[in-house]
Amino acid sequence: MTSAFDQLSLEETVEKALQIGVQGLDLCVFRKDGTRNDFVATHLDYLNFGPEEAQSLLRQFNQASLRLSIGAFENLIGGDPIHRIHNQNHLLRLIRIAYLLGGDDNDVTVGTFVGYNHELGNQEGGFEKNLLEYQRIFGPIIRYAASLGVTVVYENCPMEGWRSSGYTGTFNNLSGVLAARKLMYELVPEKNHGEIYDPSHDVWQHTDPVSVMQHTDMSRVRRIHVKSTRNVSDPFWGNMYPMQQIRPEWAEKVGITSSKNPWDRHHYEATLPGFGLGDSMDWRAFVGLVKAKGFTGPFEIENEALLSKQTGSMGAILQGCKAAVQNLAPLLWELSAEGWVYPESAYQPLQVLRRSDIPVMTMDQLL
């Protein structure tokens, strides 16, 4: 996932991918005028992308023997009403780009968040009302994507930092729990949407990802994020509720922890498997289960680790990514004379399709 290389061009990021030893890139294509400033990148010119740019990109990735997907992760059903519409329209733009890149024919998925509408959520029955708002917004989006042969995938991060830590709750993304995802697929039954499942987000919710996968329809799991969490027990706030924002002088006087910023809410540290810290997750049990249940999709490194991406050092970023590859290699690949390595025979080039251009769709046209 190219958010780790937000300071690099696409060409430079491709070079880093080859140094790390991965087989593809999930290109972050966030809005340039968006509201997020954490772990975002924009590695395609989404305003000037047509059939020629698609063919050029496919050839570039084939030359590097890399696969690709695209995504941008924003609040699509809540938050500021103006940005909400911009985010919805941006997702439609990415679906068009994925179509030009071959869509399902090249396994080019479009990643997104769902988000959460707190105006509805604060009402009685707010969770159900958010599900119905999801159905109203995403139903037409998913059917539009289906008409183009494109699959949309949701990441399961609750996005605890999307509201001020003056609020007691941290559930800001509907797809953050399995119960919601199961209901989402019931409300929008089309088969062309599913998950980028990130086990670390369940770990810090004190939920076993193995158990989650045991109850998951694996046909919906299209990607798995390689990202870890080291949970840290807190004697003051417990492990059920987020840490709250209080006056600093109160915290200092009585000697307790308190939230210093919206992301400083739950007691965990972002890590990468095999890099620098222990991990509150059994990767062998997890990978063994998803493989036994038939998962054959990509494992994607999402580097937000405190000791890697968050250092700001490109050397540490590359080290973390390489460590994740080496840590999972024995779990994913067959043993050869060179050790546990990705078999070259498994690589399938992207089809360089000559798809006719289509106009950019907007929500006011879709609803």
Secondary structure as UniProt FT lines:
FT   HELIX           2..5
FT   TURN            6..7
FT   HELIX           10..20
FT   STRAND          24..29
FT   TURN            32..33
FT   HELIX           46..48
FT   HELIX           51..63
FT   TURN            64..65
FT   STRAND          67..71
FT   HELIX           81..100
FT   TURN            101..102
FT   HELIX           103..106
FT   STRAND          110..112
FT   HELIX           118..121
FT   TURN            124..125
FT   HELIX           126..147
FT   TURN            148..149
FT   STRAND          152..155
FT   HELIX           160..162
FT   TURN            165..166
FT   HELIX           174..176
FT   HELIX           178..187
FT   STRAND          193..197
FT   HELIX           199..203
FT   TURN            204..206
FT   HELIX           209..214
FT   HELIX           218..220
FT   STRAND          221..226
FT   STRAND          228..231
FT   TURN            235..240
FT   HELIX           248..254
FT   TURN            262..263
FT   STRAND          268..271
FT   TURN            273..274
FT   HELIX           283..292
FT   TURN            293..294
FT   STRAND          299..301
FT   TURN            306..308
FT   HELIX           309..311
FT   HELIX           314..332
FT   STRAND          335..336
FT   TURN            337..338
FT   STRAND          339..340
FT   HELIX           344..346
FT   HELIX           363..366
//
